[in-house]
Each structure stands twice: as structure tokens, then as C-alpha cells.
Amino acid sequence: MHIRYCEACNQETEHKEAARAPRTPRSASTQGTPREQANEAQAYPARPKSYIICQECGNETLDNEEGAFR
């Protein structure tokens, strides 16, 4: 856990890190043949996004600046 400033709470609070894979838009996943979709998924894997979650209010903030998931 990290102590960080929460803009929603306006105070220093404990934050927890979480990683989530980005969702693919439904229209993009239905284009092309199944083989083309599989090839594209292998060529361009989705990188997880790092979020910092406030333990007081539950506010989630995207936090990919530190490069933990690159």
C-alpha cells in the first residue's frame, strides 16, 4: 500500500495498486475472419493498465507513468 494524495478526498490516504486488461470494443472484435482476429490478438497483445485505488473513497486513478506494466 502507498500513501498518496487523493483528489476526491482532498487528503493523504492509503492507496492500493491494481492491474486490469483493457477491453476490446465489440465492433472491432467482430471484424475479419476468426483466423485474422487471432493473428491480430497475437501481434498486438493488450497491455494491462495500472490503477491506484483510494482505500477511503474507492476513487480509481490511472497510473501508468511509473512503467510498472511496460
C-alpha positions as CSV (number, residue, x, y, z in Angstrom):
1,M,0.0,0.0,0.0
2,H,1.1,3.5,-0.8
3,I,0.3,6.8,0.9
4,R,-0.8,9.3,-1.8
5,Y,-2.9,12.4,-2.2
6,C,-6.5,11.6,-3.3
7,E,-8.1,14.4,-5.2
8,A,-11.6,13.1,-4.4
9,C,-10.9,13.0,-0.6
10,N,-8.6,16.1,-0.6
11,Q,-6.2,14.4,1.8
12,E,-3.3,11.9,2.0
13,T,-4.7,8.3,2.1
14,E,-3.6,4.8,1.6
15,H,-3.9,3.5,-2.0
16,K,-3.7,0.0,-3.4
17,E,-2.4,-0.9,-6.9
18,A,-4.5,-2.9,-9.3
19,A,-3.9,-4.1,-12.9
20,R,-6.7,-4.6,-15.4
21,A,-6.6,-5.6,-19.1
22,P,-8.3,-3.1,-21.4
23,R,-11.5,-4.2,-23.0
24,T,-11.7,-4.5,-26.8
25,P,-14.6,-2.7,-28.4
26,R,-17.2,-5.2,-29.7
27,S,-17.3,-3.8,-33.2
28,A,-13.5,-4.3,-33.6
29,S,-13.7,-7.9,-32.3
30,T,-16.3,-8.9,-34.9
31,Q,-14.4,-7.7,-38.0
32,G,-12.5,-10.2,-40.1
33,T,-12.3,-13.9,-40.0
34,P,-11.6,-15.8,-36.8
35,R,-8.1,-16.5,-38.1
36,E,-7.5,-12.8,-38.7
37,Q,-8.8,-11.9,-35.3
38,A,-6.4,-14.5,-33.7
39,N,-3.4,-13.2,-35.6
40,E,-4.1,-9.6,-34.6
41,A,-4.6,-10.6,-31.0
42,Q,-1.2,-12.3,-31.0
43,A,0.5,-9.5,-32.9
44,Y,-0.9,-6.7,-30.7
45,P,-1.5,-8.1,-27.2
46,A,-3.4,-5.7,-24.9
47,R,-1.2,-4.3,-22.1
48,P,-2.7,-4.2,-18.6
49,K,-3.4,-0.8,-17.2
50,S,-2.2,0.1,-13.7
51,Y,-4.7,1.8,-11.4
52,I,-4.2,3.3,-8.0
53,I,-7.4,2.8,-5.8
54,C,-8.0,5.0,-2.7
55,Q,-8.9,2.9,0.3
56,E,-11.1,5.7,1.8
57,C,-13.4,6.6,-1.1
58,G,-12.6,3.9,-3.7
59,N,-11.6,6.5,-6.4
60,E,-9.6,4.9,-9.2
61,T,-6.8,6.8,-10.9
62,L,-4.9,5.5,-14.0
63,D,-1.2,5.3,-13.1
64,N,0.9,4.1,-16.0
65,E,3.6,6.8,-15.6
66,E,5.8,4.6,-13.5
67,G,6.2,2.0,-16.2
68,A,5.4,-1.0,-14.0
69,F,3.5,-2.8,-16.7
70,R,5.5,-1.9,-19.8
